[in-house]
Amino acid sequence: MDIIEILKEDYQRFPVNQTYSIYAPDVYFQDPLNKFRGVKRYKLMIKFIETVFLNTKMDLHNIQRLGDTIKTEWTLSWNTPLPWKPRISIPGWSELGTNSDGLIVSHIDYWNCSRLDVVKQHFFTAKM
């Protein structure tokens, strides 16, 4: 199966049953909160999201391949397990670098909002 199709399916069921075999063992991951290497750490981060957050949804708006880079545009949303269960939404995009074997060697996420905007969503209605 084509890596683009695999990613589309992974986004649809995120964070459950992700296809980790498309990542290089020493994949580099970065987002506004994390920076690390290794598919094992990546699995732990996804497991944390799956375990702690409620009703997690990853809406894929666009995906395109540009040479050895795959760019995705998405909105990640979930309910935080606080008593009032606020719905949090982060619009953003990812740049996935691939190697000659077709494995993802870097996964860098960018948010279209600040970390403070995300914190505020826990207490105020989002205005993004």
N, C-alpha and C positions, 0 to 999 in steps of 0.2 A: 504494500500500500504506500502511496505517495506521502511524504512527510507533511505536506499541506493538509491532506485529508485526515491524517492522524491528529494533527494539531486542532483541526476543526472539531473532531470528535472529543478530544481531551477538554477543550473549552466548554463544550456542551455539558459534560458531566463533572466539571471541576467542582470540588477538589478530589472527587472519588475516582479510583481506578485510572490514574494517570499513566501514560506510556513512558516510563523512565528509560527504556531501551533506545530511545531516539537521542539521548543525551550522552556525551562523552563522559567517562568516569571522573575526569577532573574539570568538568564544566565550571565556568566562572559565572556566578550569579550576583547581580546587584539590583537593588531597588532603593527608594529613599530611606529605608530603615535597616537594610542588611547589605552585607558584602562578604562573600565567601566563595570557596572553591569546593567542588565535589558533589557528585550526584547523591551521595549519602546524606549530606547536609540539606540538599534540596528536598529530598524525600521527607526529612524531619520537619522542614518548614511547612510543606504541604500537609503533613499529618497534623501539625499544630492547627492550621487553618480548619481542617476537617473536624478536628476534635473540639475546638473552643468556640468557633463562630457558628451561628445558626442560620439556616436558609441561605447558604452561600450560593451565589450565582455569578457566572462569568459570561457576560454578553459580548460576543465577538462581532464587531461592526465591520471590520475589514481585515483581510490578510493578503499579502502579496510577497512574491519572491523577487528580489533584485540581486542577481548574481549569487554570491554566497551568503546573502543576508535575507532573512525573512522578517517582515515588519507586520505586526498585528496591532489593531486598534480595538480597544475593549472598554467595558465598564465592569468593575468588580463591585459587588454589593453583598451585604450580609446584615444580620441582626446581631448586635453585640449582646452577650449574656449578662446584661445589667438588669435590674428589676423592671425598668421601663422598656427594655429591648429595642433601643433605637436602631433604625435602618440606616446603615452607612453606605455611601456610594463613592467610589473612586474611579473617575474616568482617566484613561491613560493609554499608553502604547508600549510595546515591547520590540526590541531589536534582537533577533536571534542570529548569531553567527554560526555558519556551518563549515565543517572541514571537508576534505576530499572524499571521506568515507560517507558523507551525508549526515554525520552526527552533529548535534548542536554543541558547540564548544563555548559559547557565551550567550547569556540570557540577561539582558539589561532592561529593566522596567523603568518607565518614566510616568509620573503622575501629572495630570492637567490641573492639579490643585496642590496646595501646600499641606504639610503635615499638620499645621495648625487648623486648616480648614477641616481636616478629618477629625481632629479632636473636638472642634466646635460642633460637628454633626451629632456628637453624643449628647449634647446639651441644648442645642438650638436647632430650629428648622434650617436645613441646608439652603444656602443661597449661592449656588455655583453656576 
